[in-house]
Amino acid sequence: MDATKPGYIASKDAHLKRLRRVEGQVRGLQRMVESDTYCIEVLTQVSAATRALESFALLLLDEHLSHCVTEAIGVGGDTAETKIKEASAAIARLVRS
């Protein structure tokens, strides 16, 4: 298992593009607040940015499970147990957020 390469390496450019889009949404929120935009309009955009980040997180989690965790299970032992615990903790954080 190559621990130096993340599971998302093949999708890195697409991920960066998505994150730049989210960054643009957050900058848009800043502009909305600076220009005294109506609260409900700002909240609508907050919801859109939140959904975009959640979508990104789920995609990244899926890649982690299919790459990092799957490879660790192949290795077995403590490596597998560690990766499964990490994934479970990440899922718990996503569910609580």
Phi and psi in degrees as a GROMACS rama.xvg file:
@    title "Ramachandran Plot"
@    xaxis  label "Phi"
@    yaxis  label "Psi"
@TYPE xy
-95.4027  96.6969  ASP-2
-71.4691  -13.6704  ALA-3
-83.3493  -14.7496  THR-4
-108.797  121.578  LYS-5
-71.8064  158.621  PRO-6
-63.6736  -20.2285  GLY-7
-92.1676  5.50426  TYR-8
-54.0741  -37.4043  ILE-9
-70.6041  -21.382  ALA-10
-109.878  13.5268  SER-11
-54.642  -47.0849  LYS-12
-62.431  -42.2381  ASP-13
-64.9354  -39.1921  ALA-14
-64.7674  -43.8386  HIS-15
-61.9944  -38.6327  LEU-16
-61.9274  -44.7495  LYS-17
-62.3706  -43.3554  ARG-18
-66.7869  -35.4683  LEU-19
-65.6451  -35.3858  ARG-20
-65.3464  -42.3855  ARG-21
-63.953  -42.4687  VAL-22
-58.3526  -40.4998  GLU-23
-62.8764  -38.7237  GLY-24
-63.7771  -41.2774  GLN-25
-68.205  -39.8428  VAL-26
-63.2592  -37.0676  ARG-27
-61.9994  -38.095  GLY-28
-61.6598  -42.7555  LEU-29
-59.9413  -44.8388  GLN-30
-62.788  -39.1854  ARG-31
-61.3096  -44.6507  MET-32
-67.3449  -42.6479  VAL-33
-58.8738  -33.8567  GLU-34
-96.1041  13.8179  SER-35
59.1523  42.9391  ASP-36
-67.2668  146.577  THR-37
-53.5627  137.423  TYR-38
-51.4798  -46.1134  CYS-39
-63.8305  -36.9068  ILE-40
-65.256  -40.3002  GLU-41
-65.1714  -45.2138  VAL-42
-61.0971  -36.417  LEU-43
-61.8004  -41.6697  THR-44
-72.7967  -32.9099  GLN-45
-60.8094  -43.3697  VAL-46
-61.1301  -42.546  SER-47
-64.3991  -42.6411  ALA-48
-65.9064  -39.8069  ALA-49
-62.1842  -46.0372  THR-50
-61.8268  -38.5558  ARG-51
-63.9769  -42.3449  ALA-52
-67.4225  -39.665  LEU-53
-63.2546  -40.81  GLU-54
-62.5356  -43.2709  SER-55
-61.5779  -44.9335  PHE-56
-60.806  -42.3424  ALA-57
-65.8247  -39.1734  LEU-58
-63.7925  -44.7547  LEU-59
-63.857  -40.3796  LEU-60
-62.3463  -43.1742  LEU-61
-60.107  -43.2222  ASP-62
-66.2302  -37.2749  GLU-63
-63.1248  -45.3057  HIS-64
-64.0465  -43.6303  LEU-65
-76.7255  -18.7819  SER-66
-110.256  -69.7285  HIS-67
-65.1069  -48.7493  CYS-68
-69.6776  -42.5273  VAL-69
-59.8675  -43.773  THR-70
-65.2607  -39.4742  GLU-71
-65.2775  -37.0767  ALA-72
-63.7641  -36.9569  ILE-73
-62.3402  -35.8664  GLY-74
-73.9092  -40.8802  VAL-75
82.4033  -171.685  GLY-76
61.4583  -144.071  GLY-77
-63.3909  -32.6931  ASP-78
-60.6098  -47.6433  THR-79
-64.6162  -45.5559  ALA-80
-60.2789  -41.8428  GLU-81
-63.1653  -47.2357  THR-82
-65.005  -38.2872  LYS-83
-65.9906  -42.2791  ILE-84
-63.6181  -42.0163  LYS-85
-60.098  -45.5617  GLU-86
-63.8415  -42.0782  ALA-87
-62.0585  -42.0022  SER-88
-65.3539  -39.7788  ALA-89
-64.3942  -41.8042  ALA-90
-63.1571  -42.6666  ILE-91
-61.6376  -41.0168  ALA-92
-63.9706  -41.0263  ARG-93
-66.084  -39.0771  LEU-94
-68.2993  -37.7127  VAL-95
-74.0588  -24.1733  ARG-96
